[in-house]
Amino acid sequence: MLFRRAAPTLWLLAVVAVPASADDLVIPGTGDGLEMLQNLAAAYTAQHPGTKVIVPPSIGSGGGKIAVMQDRAQLGRVAIPLSAADEANGIVAVSIVRVPTVFFAHPSVRISDLTAHQTAEIFAGRITSWAEVGGPNLRVRVVRREEADSTLQVLRATMPEWKSLVFTDRSKTAVTTQEAFETVSSYEGAIGFGPYSRSIEQQFHVLKIDGKHPTSAQYPSFTTIRLIFKRGHISDEAKNFIEFASSAEAQQIFAIYGGVAERPSDAPKF
């Protein structure tokens, strides 16, 4: 069997689904920056008790776009740029924060640093034991993402070794960010990639790349998280939340979780 389950571990980022009422502002979409955005929502709700902002578990950037397009949500969250077709359909994106795209390994791996070349060799299946890169004599178990995943797109765009990388056929595909975290936490020797948050360092080995920690300004890979809405289909409360996401308080929240605030170049056209 390719993946052998390790002893059960606590999933630190698990969330309990909360039923939404008609007055709630639910923001579906990407799993990137989930914990950070949930704390942003909690801060807004604390200041505006008449509206509860809910950031539910991931349905992917595509799911967030569909929810907004079909008027099932006023706001969505995405980690990929809008397409020309999205914009033609009246979808507007507001960039709010950059989040590092990181490699994280099960605690059994016990290494702290890889080169960009080594990451590519691991995910291509050419490095099969952690002993080959200074770790324990333990089989590498690769957890990959689907090709449309935003973090994979960022890796392909920012790390030359990943541009044309073909994943080993002995890898396991995670279809959401939560599944990637859960799978790596469950199997000895496992490694995956996804959005950074400081709390995942309590459960995984978050690996430096070429000596650069994800919080370093020189770290090579970032995902930009955007709030999206349909022009002309947005409430005052949703507009207020977008403005709050660009506030000084939001910047402080982002920094706590390893994000870097993005200041929109222009005011959003509601």
C-alpha positions in Angstrom: 0.0 0.0 0.0 1.4 3.4 -1.0 0.2 5.4 2.0 0.3 3.8 5.5 -1.6 5.7 8.1 0.3 7.0 11.1 -1.0 7.5 14.6 -4.0 9.8 14.7 -3.2 13.5 15.0 -5.2 16.5 15.8 -6.1 18.6 12.8 -5.5 22.1 14.0 -7.4 23.8 11.3 -10.6 21.8 11.4 -13.8 23.9 11.5 -17.3 23.1 12.5 -19.9 24.0 10.0 -22.3 26.7 11.3 -25.7 27.1 9.8 -26.1 30.4 8.1 -29.1 32.7 8.5 -30.5 35.2 6.0 -28.6 38.0 7.7 -25.2 36.3 7.5 -22.6 37.2 5.0 -21.2 33.9 3.8 -18.0 34.0 1.7 -17.3 30.6 -0.1 -14.3 29.7 -2.1 -10.6 28.8 -1.9 -9.0 27.1 1.1 -5.9 29.3 0.8 -5.6 31.5 3.9 -8.6 29.9 5.5 -7.7 30.4 9.1 -6.5 33.9 8.5 -9.8 34.9 6.7 -11.9 33.3 9.4 -10.1 35.5 11.9 -10.7 38.5 9.7 -14.4 37.6 9.6 -14.5 37.2 13.3 -12.9 40.7 13.8 -15.5 42.3 11.5 -18.4 40.5 13.2 -17.2 41.7 16.6 -17.4 45.3 15.4 -20.6 44.8 13.4 -22.7 42.4 15.6 -25.7 42.9 13.3 -24.0 40.8 10.6 -22.1 37.5 11.1 -19.5 37.0 8.4 -18.8 33.3 7.8 -15.8 31.9 5.9 -16.7 28.2 5.4 -14.4 25.3 4.5 -13.0 25.3 1.0 -15.0 24.6 -2.2 -12.1 25.9 -4.3 -11.7 29.1 -6.2 -13.9 27.7 -9.0 -16.7 27.0 -6.5 -16.4 30.5 -5.1 -16.8 31.9 -8.6 -19.8 29.8 -9.4 -21.5 30.8 -6.2 -21.1 34.5 -7.0 -22.0 34.0 -10.6 -25.3 32.3 -9.7 -26.1 34.8 -7.0 -25.8 32.2 -4.2 -23.2 34.4 -2.5 -22.5 38.1 -2.6 -18.8 37.7 -2.0 -16.5 34.8 -2.9 -12.8 34.2 -2.2 -10.4 33.1 -4.9 -6.7 32.4 -5.2 -6.5 32.7 -9.0 -6.9 35.6 -11.4 -10.2 36.2 -13.1 -10.5 35.1 -16.7 -11.7 37.3 -19.5 -15.0 35.4 -19.4 -15.4 36.1 -15.7 -14.9 39.8 -16.2 -17.2 39.8 -19.2 -19.9 38.4 -16.9 -19.5 41.3 -14.5 -17.3 39.6 -11.9 -14.9 42.0 -10.1 -11.9 40.9 -8.0 -10.2 42.9 -5.2 -6.8 41.7 -4.1 -6.4 41.7 -0.3 -3.5 39.6 0.8 -0.5 37.5 -0.5 0.0 34.1 1.2 3.2 32.1 0.7 2.8 28.7 -1.0 4.8 26.3 1.1 6.0 22.7 1.3 5.0 20.9 4.5 6.0 17.4 5.7 4.8 14.9 8.4 6.8 15.3 11.6 8.5 12.0 11.0 10.5 13.6 8.2 12.6 15.6 10.6 14.3 18.0 8.1 13.9 21.7 7.8 15.3 22.8 4.4 15.2 21.7 0.8 16.4 23.2 -2.4 14.0 24.1 -5.2 15.6 21.4 -7.3 15.1 18.8 -4.5 11.4 19.6 -4.2 11.0 19.0 -8.0 12.9 15.7 -7.7 10.7 14.6 -4.8 7.4 15.3 -6.5 8.6 13.8 -9.8 9.4 10.6 -7.9 13.1 10.7 -8.6 13.9 11.0 -4.9 12.1 8.2 -3.1 13.7 8.1 0.4 14.2 11.0 2.8 17.7 9.7 3.5 18.6 11.0 0.1 18.2 14.6 1.3 19.5 14.3 4.8 16.4 12.9 6.5 15.5 9.6 8.0 15.5 6.3 6.2 11.8 6.7 5.4 9.9 6.4 2.2 8.7 9.6 0.6 5.0 9.8 0.1 3.9 12.5 -2.2 0.6 14.4 -1.8 -0.2 16.5 -4.9 -3.0 18.8 -6.0 -5.1 18.9 -9.1 -3.7 20.8 -12.1 -6.2 23.7 -11.6 -5.2 24.2 -8.0 -4.0 27.8 -7.4 -1.0 26.8 -5.3 0.2 24.4 -8.0 -0.2 27.2 -10.6 1.9 29.5 -8.4 4.6 26.9 -8.1 4.7 26.4 -11.8 4.9 30.2 -12.4 7.5 31.0 -9.8 9.9 28.1 -9.6 11.5 27.2 -12.9 12.0 23.5 -11.7 8.2 23.2 -11.5 7.2 24.7 -14.8 7.0 21.4 -16.7 7.1 19.0 -13.7 5.2 15.7 -14.2 4.1 14.2 -10.9 5.1 10.7 -9.9 2.3 8.2 -10.6 2.8 7.0 -7.0 1.4 10.2 -5.6 -2.0 10.8 -3.9 -4.2 13.7 -5.1 -5.9 16.0 -2.6 -8.8 17.9 -4.1 -8.9 20.6 -1.4 -6.5 22.4 0.9 -8.0 20.8 4.0 -7.6 17.3 2.4 -3.9 18.0 1.6 -3.3 19.0 5.2 -5.2 16.0 6.6 -3.5 13.5 4.3 0.0 14.7 5.1 -0.8 14.7 8.9 -2.0 11.1 8.6 0.9 9.4 6.8 4.5 9.0 7.9 7.0 10.3 5.3 4.3 12.4 3.5 4.9 15.8 1.9 2.5 18.2 0.3 2.2 21.8 -0.6 -0.4 24.5 0.1 -1.0 28.0 1.6 1.0 29.0 4.6 -0.3 29.9 8.1 1.8 30.1 11.2 -0.4 27.5 13.0 0.5 24.7 10.6 4.1 24.9 11.9 2.7 23.4 15.2 1.8 20.2 13.3 4.1 19.9 10.3 7.6 20.6 9.3 7.2 23.7 7.1 10.3 23.6 4.9 12.6 26.4 4.0 13.4 26.6 0.3 17.0 27.3 -0.5 17.4 28.6 3.1 14.4 31.0 2.9 11.6 30.7 5.4 8.1 31.4 4.0 8.0 34.7 6.1 11.1 35.9 4.3 10.7 38.6 1.7 13.0 36.5 -0.5 10.8 33.4 -0.4 10.0 32.5 -4.0 6.3 31.6 -4.1 3.2 33.6 -3.1 -0.6 33.2 -3.8 -2.7 36.4 -4.0 -6.1 36.0 -2.4 -8.9 38.1 -3.8 -12.5 38.8 -2.8 -14.9 38.7 -5.7 -18.4 40.0 -6.4 -20.8 40.6 -9.2 -21.1 44.2 -10.2 -24.5 45.6 -9.2 -25.3 42.6 -7.0 -23.6 43.6 -3.8 -25.0 44.8 -0.5 -23.7 47.7 1.6 -22.6 45.2 4.2 -20.5 43.3 1.7 -19.0 46.6 0.5 -18.1 47.4 4.1 -16.4 44.1 4.5 -14.3 44.7 1.4 -13.2 48.0 2.9 -12.5 46.4 6.2 -10.2 43.9 4.4 -8.0 46.8 3.3 -7.9 48.4 6.8 -4.9 48.7 9.1 -6.6 46.2 11.5 -6.8 43.7 8.6 -3.1 44.2 7.9 -2.3 43.3 11.5 -4.4 40.1 11.3 -2.8 39.1 8.0 0.7 39.6 9.5 -0.1 37.3 12.4 -0.8 34.5 10.0 2.1 35.1 7.7 0.2 37.1 5.0 1.3 40.3 3.4 -1.5 42.9 2.8 -2.2 43.9 -0.8 -3.4 47.5 -1.3 -5.7 47.8 -4.3 -4.4 50.2 -6.9 -7.9 51.5 -7.6 -11.2 51.6 -5.6 -13.4 48.7 -6.5 -16.2 49.5 -9.0 -19.3 48.3 -7.3 
